[in-house]
Amino acid sequence: MAVCLGVLVPRPLVSPSHEAASRTRQILVLSNPIHTDLALPLDRTVRDAFADLVADGFPLDTGEGTYLVIGWGGRSFYLETPEWSDLKPLPVLRSLTVDRAVMHVDLAADIALDHSQVRTLDLTDDGYRRLLAAIRGSFNREEGRLMIIEGAGYGSVDRFYEAEGLFNALIGCNTWTAAMLREAGITTGFWTPLPQLLELSLDVHAGYSG
């Protein structure tokens, strides 16, 4: 019952009214069985919004990628489980209780838009700006600087940073993704703890996007 209501009940309950505007901005939602990321085309707006990543050596402006991929998640599970084969009991336990949150940033080359785990969403310019501001606000900062987690990463490019908030599997990475989409003017289900539920809620409420 809770899952059904979480998908079917829209959030926000009443979509805010927006003036008709062209949806000229496209973002991607990338999903796997338990996690979702947002992929932002590396245009000048994104490079300017996340320019502070460059200070930590992140190759944002070197032409190495086509998309900036960003996700939010639990520190223990996110850092210690790059592959399913790395799954350990303690990170699972922490994800089911309470854990500190982290942000993961990476670059991606061209992404196949017709892939089953890729969803495209079109935003207005205003919605796009609100989304970027909300994502930036998810990073924890110390004296205005991003707090990189030294030595953490899956490869040579990606980085982990301290994030705002606490993580729990019931209010985790996929509810963060949904919250970011709502900031951009997209209506989601009220509670979408799994990627499949977020996807279904976007299908259900597609006609109610602001």
PyMOL commands that place a pseudoatom at each C-alpha (Angstrom):
pseudoatom trace, name=CA, resn=MET, resi=1, chain=A, elem=C, hetatm=0, pos=[0.000, 0.000, 0.000]
pseudoatom trace, name=CA, resn=ALA, resi=2, chain=A, elem=C, hetatm=0, pos=[2.786, 2.431, 0.930]
pseudoatom trace, name=CA, resn=VAL, resi=3, chain=A, elem=C, hetatm=0, pos=[4.644, 1.705, -2.312]
pseudoatom trace, name=CA, resn=CYS, resi=4, chain=A, elem=C, hetatm=0, pos=[1.501, 2.189, -4.411]
pseudoatom trace, name=CA, resn=LEU, resi=5, chain=A, elem=C, hetatm=0, pos=[0.673, 5.450, -2.696]
pseudoatom trace, name=CA, resn=GLY, resi=6, chain=A, elem=C, hetatm=0, pos=[4.291, 6.568, -2.984]
pseudoatom trace, name=CA, resn=VAL, resi=7, chain=A, elem=C, hetatm=0, pos=[4.096, 6.206, -6.755]
pseudoatom trace, name=CA, resn=LEU, resi=8, chain=A, elem=C, hetatm=0, pos=[0.533, 7.368, -7.362]
pseudoatom trace, name=CA, resn=VAL, resi=9, chain=A, elem=C, hetatm=0, pos=[0.376, 10.375, -5.045]
pseudoatom trace, name=CA, resn=PRO, resi=10, chain=A, elem=C, hetatm=0, pos=[2.067, 13.282, -6.843]
pseudoatom trace, name=CA, resn=ARG, resi=11, chain=A, elem=C, hetatm=0, pos=[4.692, 15.430, -5.223]
pseudoatom trace, name=CA, resn=PRO, resi=12, chain=A, elem=C, hetatm=0, pos=[4.067, 18.299, -5.061]
pseudoatom trace, name=CA, resn=LEU, resi=13, chain=A, elem=C, hetatm=0, pos=[0.370, 17.585, -4.554]
pseudoatom trace, name=CA, resn=VAL, resi=14, chain=A, elem=C, hetatm=0, pos=[-0.497, 20.630, -6.633]
pseudoatom trace, name=CA, resn=SER, resi=15, chain=A, elem=C, hetatm=0, pos=[1.917, 21.410, -9.427]
pseudoatom trace, name=CA, resn=PRO, resi=16, chain=A, elem=C, hetatm=0, pos=[2.983, 25.062, -9.385]
pseudoatom trace, name=CA, resn=SER, resi=17, chain=A, elem=C, hetatm=0, pos=[1.843, 27.063, -12.355]
pseudoatom trace, name=CA, resn=HIS, resi=18, chain=A, elem=C, hetatm=0, pos=[4.588, 28.100, -14.741]
pseudoatom trace, name=CA, resn=GLU, resi=19, chain=A, elem=C, hetatm=0, pos=[4.371, 30.332, -17.729]
pseudoatom trace, name=CA, resn=ALA, resi=20, chain=A, elem=C, hetatm=0, pos=[4.545, 28.412, -20.963]
pseudoatom trace, name=CA, resn=ALA, resi=21, chain=A, elem=C, hetatm=0, pos=[8.186, 28.157, -21.951]
pseudoatom trace, name=CA, resn=SER, resi=22, chain=A, elem=C, hetatm=0, pos=[10.193, 26.141, -24.404]
pseudoatom trace, name=CA, resn=ARG, resi=23, chain=A, elem=C, hetatm=0, pos=[11.835, 23.037, -22.979]
pseudoatom trace, name=CA, resn=THR, resi=24, chain=A, elem=C, hetatm=0, pos=[15.203, 23.493, -24.584]
pseudoatom trace, name=CA, resn=ARG, resi=25, chain=A, elem=C, hetatm=0, pos=[17.329, 21.742, -21.934]
pseudoatom trace, name=CA, resn=GLN, resi=26, chain=A, elem=C, hetatm=0, pos=[17.690, 17.975, -21.797]
pseudoatom trace, name=CA, resn=ILE, resi=27, chain=A, elem=C, hetatm=0, pos=[19.044, 15.921, -18.911]
pseudoatom trace, name=CA, resn=LEU, resi=28, chain=A, elem=C, hetatm=0, pos=[19.302, 12.169, -18.387]
pseudoatom trace, name=CA, resn=VAL, resi=29, chain=A, elem=C, hetatm=0, pos=[18.330, 9.915, -15.515]
pseudoatom trace, name=CA, resn=LEU, resi=30, chain=A, elem=C, hetatm=0, pos=[20.638, 6.872, -15.424]
pseudoatom trace, name=CA, resn=SER, resi=31, chain=A, elem=C, hetatm=0, pos=[19.473, 3.853, -13.453]
pseudoatom trace, name=CA, resn=ASN, resi=32, chain=A, elem=C, hetatm=0, pos=[20.607, 0.424, -12.358]
pseudoatom trace, name=CA, resn=PRO, resi=33, chain=A, elem=C, hetatm=0, pos=[18.673, -2.022, -10.151]
pseudoatom trace, name=CA, resn=ILE, resi=34, chain=A, elem=C, hetatm=0, pos=[19.209, 0.029, -6.963]
pseudoatom trace, name=CA, resn=HIS, resi=35, chain=A, elem=C, hetatm=0, pos=[20.584, 3.468, -7.851]
pseudoatom trace, name=CA, resn=THR, resi=36, chain=A, elem=C, hetatm=0, pos=[19.956, 6.504, -10.043]
pseudoatom trace, name=CA, resn=ASP, resi=37, chain=A, elem=C, hetatm=0, pos=[22.277, 9.272, -11.228]
pseudoatom trace, name=CA, resn=LEU, resi=38, chain=A, elem=C, hetatm=0, pos=[21.684, 12.493, -13.101]
pseudoatom trace, name=CA, resn=ALA, resi=39, chain=A, elem=C, hetatm=0, pos=[23.674, 13.129, -16.283]
pseudoatom trace, name=CA, resn=LEU, resi=40, chain=A, elem=C, hetatm=0, pos=[24.065, 16.754, -17.333]
pseudoatom trace, name=CA, resn=PRO, resi=41, chain=A, elem=C, hetatm=0, pos=[25.314, 17.670, -20.812]
pseudoatom trace, name=CA, resn=LEU, resi=42, chain=A, elem=C, hetatm=0, pos=[28.676, 19.402, -20.458]
pseudoatom trace, name=CA, resn=ASP, resi=43, chain=A, elem=C, hetatm=0, pos=[27.696, 22.794, -21.805]
pseudoatom trace, name=CA, resn=ARG, resi=44, chain=A, elem=C, hetatm=0, pos=[29.065, 26.109, -20.630]
pseudoatom trace, name=CA, resn=THR, resi=45, chain=A, elem=C, hetatm=0, pos=[26.270, 26.499, -18.061]
pseudoatom trace, name=CA, resn=VAL, resi=46, chain=A, elem=C, hetatm=0, pos=[27.226, 23.241, -16.343]
pseudoatom trace, name=CA, resn=ARG, resi=47, chain=A, elem=C, hetatm=0, pos=[30.938, 23.993, -16.520]
pseudoatom trace, name=CA, resn=ASP, resi=48, chain=A, elem=C, hetatm=0, pos=[30.373, 27.368, -14.890]
pseudoatom trace, name=CA, resn=ALA, resi=49, chain=A, elem=C, hetatm=0, pos=[28.045, 25.962, -12.222]
pseudoatom trace, name=CA, resn=PHE, resi=50, chain=A, elem=C, hetatm=0, pos=[30.529, 23.275, -11.162]
pseudoatom trace, name=CA, resn=ALA, resi=51, chain=A, elem=C, hetatm=0, pos=[33.780, 25.100, -11.810]
pseudoatom trace, name=CA, resn=ASP, resi=52, chain=A, elem=C, hetatm=0, pos=[34.866, 24.507, -8.205]
pseudoatom trace, name=CA, resn=LEU, resi=53, chain=A, elem=C, hetatm=0, pos=[35.349, 20.809, -9.036]
pseudoatom trace, name=CA, resn=VAL, resi=54, chain=A, elem=C, hetatm=0, pos=[38.386, 21.777, -11.102]
pseudoatom trace, name=CA, resn=ALA, resi=55, chain=A, elem=C, hetatm=0, pos=[40.272, 22.902, -7.998]
pseudoatom trace, name=CA, resn=ASP, resi=56, chain=A, elem=C, hetatm=0, pos=[40.449, 19.274, -6.899]
pseudoatom trace, name=CA, resn=GLY, resi=57, chain=A, elem=C, hetatm=0, pos=[41.796, 18.088, -10.239]
pseudoatom trace, name=CA, resn=PHE, resi=58, chain=A, elem=C, hetatm=0, pos=[38.490, 16.987, -11.724]
pseudoatom trace, name=CA, resn=PRO, resi=59, chain=A, elem=C, hetatm=0, pos=[38.869, 17.294, -15.536]
pseudoatom trace, name=CA, resn=LEU, resi=60, chain=A, elem=C, hetatm=0, pos=[35.661, 19.204, -16.073]
pseudoatom trace, name=CA, resn=ASP, resi=61, chain=A, elem=C, hetatm=0, pos=[36.955, 21.521, -18.773]
pseudoatom trace, name=CA, resn=THR, resi=62, chain=A, elem=C, hetatm=0, pos=[39.394, 19.321, -20.674]
pseudoatom trace, name=CA, resn=GLY, resi=63, chain=A, elem=C, hetatm=0, pos=[37.031, 17.817, -23.220]
pseudoatom trace, name=CA, resn=GLU, resi=64, chain=A, elem=C, hetatm=0, pos=[37.338, 14.301, -21.750]
pseudoatom trace, name=CA, resn=GLY, resi=65, chain=A, elem=C, hetatm=0, pos=[33.592, 13.794, -21.358]
pseudoatom trace, name=CA, resn=THR, resi=66, chain=A, elem=C, hetatm=0, pos=[30.215, 14.651, -22.825]
pseudoatom trace, name=CA, resn=TYR, resi=67, chain=A, elem=C, hetatm=0, pos=[28.192, 14.419, -19.604]
pseudoatom trace, name=CA, resn=LEU, resi=68, chain=A, elem=C, hetatm=0, pos=[28.767, 15.276, -15.974]
pseudoatom trace, name=CA, resn=VAL, resi=69, chain=A, elem=C, hetatm=0, pos=[27.256, 12.407, -13.962]
pseudoatom trace, name=CA, resn=ILE, resi=70, chain=A, elem=C, hetatm=0, pos=[26.259, 13.172, -10.376]
pseudoatom trace, name=CA, resn=GLY, resi=71, chain=A, elem=C, hetatm=0, pos=[24.711, 11.035, -7.665]
pseudoatom trace, name=CA, resn=TRP, resi=72, chain=A, elem=C, hetatm=0, pos=[24.037, 11.157, -3.920]
pseudoatom trace, name=CA, resn=GLY, resi=73, chain=A, elem=C, hetatm=0, pos=[24.265, 8.178, -1.599]
pseudoatom trace, name=CA, resn=GLY, resi=74, chain=A, elem=C, hetatm=0, pos=[25.382, 6.556, 1.643]
pseudoatom trace, name=CA, resn=ARG, resi=75, chain=A, elem=C, hetatm=0, pos=[29.066, 6.924, 2.419]
pseudoatom trace, name=CA, resn=SER, resi=76, chain=A, elem=C, hetatm=0, pos=[29.819, 3.331, 3.415]
pseudoatom trace, name=CA, resn=PHE, resi=77, chain=A, elem=C, hetatm=0, pos=[27.894, 1.552, 0.653]
pseudoatom trace, name=CA, resn=TYR, resi=78, chain=A, elem=C, hetatm=0, pos=[28.834, 4.053, -2.060]
pseudoatom trace, name=CA, resn=LEU, resi=79, chain=A, elem=C, hetatm=0, pos=[32.571, 4.080, -1.336]
pseudoatom trace, name=CA, resn=GLU, resi=80, chain=A, elem=C, hetatm=0, pos=[33.018, 0.390, -0.564]
pseudoatom trace, name=CA, resn=THR, resi=81, chain=A, elem=C, hetatm=0, pos=[30.848, -1.226, -3.257]
pseudoatom trace, name=CA, resn=PRO, resi=82, chain=A, elem=C, hetatm=0, pos=[32.047, -0.258, -6.737]
pseudoatom trace, name=CA, resn=GLU, resi=83, chain=A, elem=C, hetatm=0, pos=[30.904, -3.690, -8.003]
pseudoatom trace, name=CA, resn=TRP, resi=84, chain=A, elem=C, hetatm=0, pos=[28.375, -6.219, -6.706]
pseudoatom trace, name=CA, resn=SER, resi=85, chain=A, elem=C, hetatm=0, pos=[31.287, -8.583, -6.051]
pseudoatom trace, name=CA, resn=ASP, resi=86, chain=A, elem=C, hetatm=0, pos=[32.540, -6.034, -3.461]
pseudoatom trace, name=CA, resn=LEU, resi=87, chain=A, elem=C, hetatm=0, pos=[29.357, -6.229, -1.395]
pseudoatom trace, name=CA, resn=LYS, resi=88, chain=A, elem=C, hetatm=0, pos=[30.048, -6.549, 2.357]
pseudoatom trace, name=CA, resn=PRO, resi=89, chain=A, elem=C, hetatm=0, pos=[27.704, -6.887, 5.356]
pseudoatom trace, name=CA, resn=LEU, resi=90, chain=A, elem=C, hetatm=0, pos=[28.730, -3.669, 7.155]
pseudoatom trace, name=CA, resn=PRO, resi=91, chain=A, elem=C, hetatm=0, pos=[27.919, -1.238, 4.297]
pseudoatom trace, name=CA, resn=VAL, resi=92, chain=A, elem=C, hetatm=0, pos=[24.563, -2.981, 3.853]
pseudoatom trace, name=CA, resn=LEU, resi=93, chain=A, elem=C, hetatm=0, pos=[23.843, -2.641, 7.575]
pseudoatom trace, name=CA, resn=ARG, resi=94, chain=A, elem=C, hetatm=0, pos=[24.729, 1.037, 7.539]
pseudoatom trace, name=CA, resn=SER, resi=95, chain=A, elem=C, hetatm=0, pos=[22.503, 1.664, 4.531]
pseudoatom trace, name=CA, resn=LEU, resi=96, chain=A, elem=C, hetatm=0, pos=[19.587, 0.085, 6.409]
pseudoatom trace, name=CA, resn=THR, resi=97, chain=A, elem=C, hetatm=0, pos=[20.173, 2.270, 9.464]
pseudoatom trace, name=CA, resn=VAL, resi=98, chain=A, elem=C, hetatm=0, pos=[21.730, 5.728, 9.152]
pseudoatom trace, name=CA, resn=ASP, resi=99, chain=A, elem=C, hetatm=0, pos=[24.896, 6.718, 7.334]
pseudoatom trace, name=CA, resn=ARG, resi=100, chain=A, elem=C, hetatm=0, pos=[26.602, 9.941, 6.309]
pseudoatom trace, name=CA, resn=ALA, resi=101, chain=A, elem=C, hetatm=0, pos=[25.904, 11.080, 2.760]
pseudoatom trace, name=CA, resn=VAL, resi=102, chain=A, elem=C, hetatm=0, pos=[28.369, 11.648, -0.064]
pseudoatom trace, name=CA, resn=MET, resi=103, chain=A, elem=C, hetatm=0, pos=[28.250, 13.002, -3.597]
pseudoatom trace, name=CA, resn=HIS, resi=104, chain=A, elem=C, hetatm=0, pos=[29.811, 11.105, -6.495]
pseudoatom trace, name=CA, resn=VAL, resi=105, chain=A, elem=C, hetatm=0, pos=[30.852, 12.937, -9.653]
pseudoatom trace, name=CA, resn=ASP, resi=106, chain=A, elem=C, hetatm=0, pos=[32.116, 11.380, -12.854]
pseudoatom trace, name=CA, resn=LEU, resi=107, chain=A, elem=C, hetatm=0, pos=[32.421, 12.052, -16.561]
pseudoatom trace, name=CA, resn=ALA, resi=108, chain=A, elem=C, hetatm=0, pos=[30.765, 10.004, -19.284]
pseudoatom trace, name=CA, resn=ALA, resi=109, chain=A, elem=C, hetatm=0, pos=[31.274, 9.919, -23.012]
pseudoatom trace, name=CA, resn=ASP, resi=110, chain=A, elem=C, hetatm=0, pos=[28.316, 9.707, -25.373]
pseudoatom trace, name=CA, resn=ILE, resi=111, chain=A, elem=C, hetatm=0, pos=[25.372, 7.905, -23.740]
pseudoatom trace, name=CA, resn=ALA, resi=112, chain=A, elem=C, hetatm=0, pos=[22.926, 5.891, -25.843]
pseudoatom trace, name=CA, resn=LEU, resi=113, chain=A, elem=C, hetatm=0, pos=[19.625, 7.682, -25.332]
pseudoatom trace, name=CA, resn=ASP, resi=114, chain=A, elem=C, hetatm=0, pos=[17.629, 4.606, -26.358]
pseudoatom trace, name=CA, resn=HIS, resi=115, chain=A, elem=C, hetatm=0, pos=[19.214, 2.404, -23.679]
pseudoatom trace, name=CA, resn=SER, resi=116, chain=A, elem=C, hetatm=0, pos=[16.707, 0.798, -21.305]
pseudoatom trace, name=CA, resn=GLN, resi=117, chain=A, elem=C, hetatm=0, pos=[18.463, 2.344, -18.288]
pseudoatom trace, name=CA, resn=VAL, resi=118, chain=A, elem=C, hetatm=0, pos=[18.489, 5.874, -19.679]
pseudoatom trace, name=CA, resn=ARG, resi=119, chain=A, elem=C, hetatm=0, pos=[15.582, 8.296, -19.486]
pseudoatom trace, name=CA, resn=THR, resi=120, chain=A, elem=C, hetatm=0, pos=[15.579, 11.726, -21.106]
pseudoatom trace, name=CA, resn=LEU, resi=121, chain=A, elem=C, hetatm=0, pos=[13.766, 14.666, -19.553]
pseudoatom trace, name=CA, resn=ASP, resi=122, chain=A, elem=C, hetatm=0, pos=[13.284, 18.083, -21.139]
pseudoatom trace, name=CA, resn=LEU, resi=123, chain=A, elem=C, hetatm=0, pos=[13.446, 21.168, -18.930]
pseudoatom trace, name=CA, resn=THR, resi=124, chain=A, elem=C, hetatm=0, pos=[12.872, 24.877, -19.319]
pseudoatom trace, name=CA, resn=ASP, resi=125, chain=A, elem=C, hetatm=0, pos=[15.834, 27.199, -18.877]
pseudoatom trace, name=CA, resn=ASP, resi=126, chain=A, elem=C, hetatm=0, pos=[14.470, 28.257, -15.488]
pseudoatom trace, name=CA, resn=GLY, resi=127, chain=A, elem=C, hetatm=0, pos=[13.952, 24.660, -14.392]
pseudoatom trace, name=CA, resn=TYR, resi=128, chain=A, elem=C, hetatm=0, pos=[17.471, 23.825, -15.503]
pseudoatom trace, name=CA, resn=ARG, resi=129, chain=A, elem=C, hetatm=0, pos=[18.932, 26.654, -13.417]
pseudoatom trace, name=CA, resn=ARG, resi=130, chain=A, elem=C, hetatm=0, pos=[16.939, 25.539, -10.367]
pseudoatom trace, name=CA, resn=LEU, resi=131, chain=A, elem=C, hetatm=0, pos=[18.195, 21.977, -10.842]
pseudoatom trace, name=CA, resn=LEU, resi=132, chain=A, elem=C, hetatm=0, pos=[21.845, 23.046, -10.992]
pseudoatom trace, name=CA, resn=ALA, resi=133, chain=A, elem=C, hetatm=0, pos=[21.409, 25.194, -7.887]
pseudoatom trace, name=CA, resn=ALA, resi=134, chain=A, elem=C, hetatm=0, pos=[19.787, 22.305, -5.997]
pseudoatom trace, name=CA, resn=ILE, resi=135, chain=A, elem=C, hetatm=0, pos=[22.568, 19.904, -6.946]
pseudoatom trace, name=CA, resn=ARG, resi=136, chain=A, elem=C, hetatm=0, pos=[25.204, 22.416, -5.876]
pseudoatom trace, name=CA, resn=GLY, resi=137, chain=A, elem=C, hetatm=0, pos=[23.355, 22.816, -2.594]
pseudoatom trace, name=CA, resn=SER, resi=138, chain=A, elem=C, hetatm=0, pos=[23.678, 19.073, -1.950]
pseudoatom trace, name=CA, resn=PHE, resi=139, chain=A, elem=C, hetatm=0, pos=[27.459, 19.366, -1.537]
pseudoatom trace, name=CA, resn=ASN, resi=140, chain=A, elem=C, hetatm=0, pos=[28.774, 19.995, 1.952]
pseudoatom trace, name=CA, resn=ARG, resi=141, chain=A, elem=C, hetatm=0, pos=[31.268, 22.841, 2.168]
pseudoatom trace, name=CA, resn=GLU, resi=142, chain=A, elem=C, hetatm=0, pos=[33.860, 24.068, 4.610]
pseudoatom trace, name=CA, resn=GLU, resi=143, chain=A, elem=C, hetatm=0, pos=[34.639, 27.770, 4.386]
pseudoatom trace, name=CA, resn=GLY, resi=144, chain=A, elem=C, hetatm=0, pos=[33.014, 27.762, 0.962]
pseudoatom trace, name=CA, resn=ARG, resi=145, chain=A, elem=C, hetatm=0, pos=[35.134, 24.910, -0.428]
pseudoatom trace, name=CA, resn=LEU, resi=146, chain=A, elem=C, hetatm=0, pos=[33.931, 21.476, -1.473]
pseudoatom trace, name=CA, resn=MET, resi=147, chain=A, elem=C, hetatm=0, pos=[35.055, 18.730, 0.905]
pseudoatom trace, name=CA, resn=ILE, resi=148, chain=A, elem=C, hetatm=0, pos=[36.704, 16.066, -1.224]
pseudoatom trace, name=CA, resn=ILE, resi=149, chain=A, elem=C, hetatm=0, pos=[37.137, 12.570, 0.231]
pseudoatom trace, name=CA, resn=GLU, resi=150, chain=A, elem=C, hetatm=0, pos=[40.788, 11.887, -0.450]
pseudoatom trace, name=CA, resn=GLY, resi=151, chain=A, elem=C, hetatm=0, pos=[41.662, 8.569, -2.082]
pseudoatom trace, name=CA, resn=ALA, resi=152, chain=A, elem=C, hetatm=0, pos=[38.037, 7.660, -2.789]
pseudoatom trace, name=CA, resn=GLY, resi=153, chain=A, elem=C, hetatm=0, pos=[36.931, 6.829, -6.313]
pseudoatom trace, name=CA, resn=TYR, resi=154, chain=A, elem=C, hetatm=0, pos=[36.266, 3.995, -8.710]
pseudoatom trace, name=CA, resn=GLY, resi=155, chain=A, elem=C, hetatm=0, pos=[38.721, 5.128, -11.376]
pseudoatom trace, name=CA, resn=SER, resi=156, chain=A, elem=C, hetatm=0, pos=[41.176, 7.835, -12.303]
pseudoatom trace, name=CA, resn=VAL, resi=157, chain=A, elem=C, hetatm=0, pos=[38.584, 10.529, -13.054]
pseudoatom trace, name=CA, resn=ASP, resi=158, chain=A, elem=C, hetatm=0, pos=[35.678, 10.243, -10.621]
pseudoatom trace, name=CA, resn=ARG, resi=159, chain=A, elem=C, hetatm=0, pos=[35.603, 11.899, -7.198]
pseudoatom trace, name=CA, resn=PHE, resi=160, chain=A, elem=C, hetatm=0, pos=[33.656, 11.612, -3.947]
pseudoatom trace, name=CA, resn=TYR, resi=161, chain=A, elem=C, hetatm=0, pos=[32.698, 14.625, -1.818]
pseudoatom trace, name=CA, resn=GLU, resi=162, chain=A, elem=C, hetatm=0, pos=[31.013, 15.108, 1.521]
pseudoatom trace, name=CA, resn=ALA, resi=163, chain=A, elem=C, hetatm=0, pos=[27.303, 15.792, 1.093]
pseudoatom trace, name=CA, resn=GLU, resi=164, chain=A, elem=C, hetatm=0, pos=[24.504, 17.434, 2.996]
pseudoatom trace, name=CA, resn=GLY, resi=165, chain=A, elem=C, hetatm=0, pos=[22.076, 15.189, 4.838]
pseudoatom trace, name=CA, resn=LEU, resi=166, chain=A, elem=C, hetatm=0, pos=[22.008, 11.649, 6.163]
pseudoatom trace, name=CA, resn=PHE, resi=167, chain=A, elem=C, hetatm=0, pos=[21.372, 8.478, 4.208]
pseudoatom trace, name=CA, resn=ASN, resi=168, chain=A, elem=C, hetatm=0, pos=[18.927, 5.651, 4.816]
pseudoatom trace, name=CA, resn=ALA, resi=169, chain=A, elem=C, hetatm=0, pos=[17.784, 3.080, 2.270]
pseudoatom trace, name=CA, resn=LEU, resi=170, chain=A, elem=C, hetatm=0, pos=[14.177, 4.265, 2.628]
pseudoatom trace, name=CA, resn=ILE, resi=171, chain=A, elem=C, hetatm=0, pos=[15.146, 7.888, 2.009]
pseudoatom trace, name=CA, resn=GLY, resi=172, chain=A, elem=C, hetatm=0, pos=[18.185, 7.401, -0.171]
pseudoatom trace, name=CA, resn=CYS, resi=173, chain=A, elem=C, hetatm=0, pos=[19.729, 8.044, -3.540]
pseudoatom trace, name=CA, resn=ASN, resi=174, chain=A, elem=C, hetatm=0, pos=[16.523, 7.647, -5.524]
pseudoatom trace, name=CA, resn=THR, resi=175, chain=A, elem=C, hetatm=0, pos=[14.515, 9.984, -3.323]
pseudoatom trace, name=CA, resn=TRP, resi=176, chain=A, elem=C, hetatm=0, pos=[17.367, 12.494, -3.731]
pseudoatom trace, name=CA, resn=THR, resi=177, chain=A, elem=C, hetatm=0, pos=[17.108, 12.160, -7.516]
pseudoatom trace, name=CA, resn=ALA, resi=178, chain=A, elem=C, hetatm=0, pos=[13.356, 12.696, -7.288]
pseudoatom trace, name=CA, resn=ALA, resi=179, chain=A, elem=C, hetatm=0, pos=[13.875, 15.787, -5.120]
pseudoatom trace, name=CA, resn=MET, resi=180, chain=A, elem=C, hetatm=0, pos=[16.284, 17.249, -7.671]
pseudoatom trace, name=CA, resn=LEU, resi=181, chain=A, elem=C, hetatm=0, pos=[13.786, 16.634, -10.472]
pseudoatom trace, name=CA, resn=ARG, resi=182, chain=A, elem=C, hetatm=0, pos=[11.059, 18.378, -8.491]
pseudoatom trace, name=CA, resn=GLU, resi=183, chain=A, elem=C, hetatm=0, pos=[13.339, 21.392, -8.128]
pseudoatom trace, name=CA, resn=ALA, resi=184, chain=A, elem=C, hetatm=0, pos=[13.501, 21.395, -11.933]
pseudoatom trace, name=CA, resn=GLY, resi=185, chain=A, elem=C, hetatm=0, pos=[9.702, 21.441, -12.182]
pseudoatom trace, name=CA, resn=ILE, resi=186, chain=A, elem=C, hetatm=0, pos=[9.121, 17.722, -12.767]
pseudoatom trace, name=CA, resn=THR, resi=187, chain=A, elem=C, hetatm=0, pos=[6.373, 16.052, -10.738]
pseudoatom trace, name=CA, resn=THR, resi=188, chain=A, elem=C, hetatm=0, pos=[7.342, 12.698, -9.208]
pseudoatom trace, name=CA, resn=GLY, resi=189, chain=A, elem=C, hetatm=0, pos=[5.707, 10.199, -6.910]
pseudoatom trace, name=CA, resn=PHE, resi=190, chain=A, elem=C, hetatm=0, pos=[5.597, 11.125, -3.234]
pseudoatom trace, name=CA, resn=TRP, resi=191, chain=A, elem=C, hetatm=0, pos=[8.015, 8.360, -2.155]
pseudoatom trace, name=CA, resn=THR, resi=192, chain=A, elem=C, hetatm=0, pos=[10.227, 6.534, -4.637]
pseudoatom trace, name=CA, resn=PRO, resi=193, chain=A, elem=C, hetatm=0, pos=[12.991, 4.603, -2.815]
pseudoatom trace, name=CA, resn=LEU, resi=194, chain=A, elem=C, hetatm=0, pos=[13.797, 2.374, -5.816]
pseudoatom trace, name=CA, resn=PRO, resi=195, chain=A, elem=C, hetatm=0, pos=[14.716, 3.329, -9.400]
pseudoatom trace, name=CA, resn=GLN, resi=196, chain=A, elem=C, hetatm=0, pos=[11.800, 1.321, -10.760]
pseudoatom trace, name=CA, resn=LEU, resi=197, chain=A, elem=C, hetatm=0, pos=[9.370, 3.284, -8.580]
pseudoatom trace, name=CA, resn=LEU, resi=198, chain=A, elem=C, hetatm=0, pos=[10.833, 6.607, -9.647]
pseudoatom trace, name=CA, resn=GLU, resi=199, chain=A, elem=C, hetatm=0, pos=[10.568, 5.581, -13.310]
pseudoatom trace, name=CA, resn=LEU, resi=200, chain=A, elem=C, hetatm=0, pos=[6.970, 4.446, -12.833]
pseudoatom trace, name=CA, resn=SER, resi=201, chain=A, elem=C, hetatm=0, pos=[6.041, 7.654, -11.056]
pseudoatom trace, name=CA, resn=LEU, resi=202, chain=A, elem=C, hetatm=0, pos=[7.495, 9.714, -13.906]
pseudoatom trace, name=CA, resn=ASP, resi=203, chain=A, elem=C, hetatm=0, pos=[5.316, 7.730, -16.318]
pseudoatom trace, name=CA, resn=VAL, resi=204, chain=A, elem=C, hetatm=0, pos=[2.240, 8.207, -14.147]
pseudoatom trace, name=CA, resn=HIS, resi=205, chain=A, elem=C, hetatm=0, pos=[2.734, 11.933, -13.589]
pseudoatom trace, name=CA, resn=ALA, resi=206, chain=A, elem=C, hetatm=0, pos=[4.224, 12.879, -16.959]
pseudoatom trace, name=CA, resn=GLY, resi=207, chain=A, elem=C, hetatm=0, pos=[1.203, 15.029, -17.722]
pseudoatom trace, name=CA, resn=TYR, resi=208, chain=A, elem=C, hetatm=0, pos=[1.628, 16.958, -14.486]
pseudoatom trace, name=CA, resn=SER, resi=209, chain=A, elem=C, hetatm=0, pos=[5.158, 18.235, -14.950]
pseudoatom trace, name=CA, resn=GLY, resi=210, chain=A, elem=C, hetatm=0, pos=[5.537, 21.908, -14.248]
for i in range(1, 210): cmd.bond("trace and resi %d" % i, "trace and resi %d" % (i + 1))
show_as sticks, trace
zoom trace
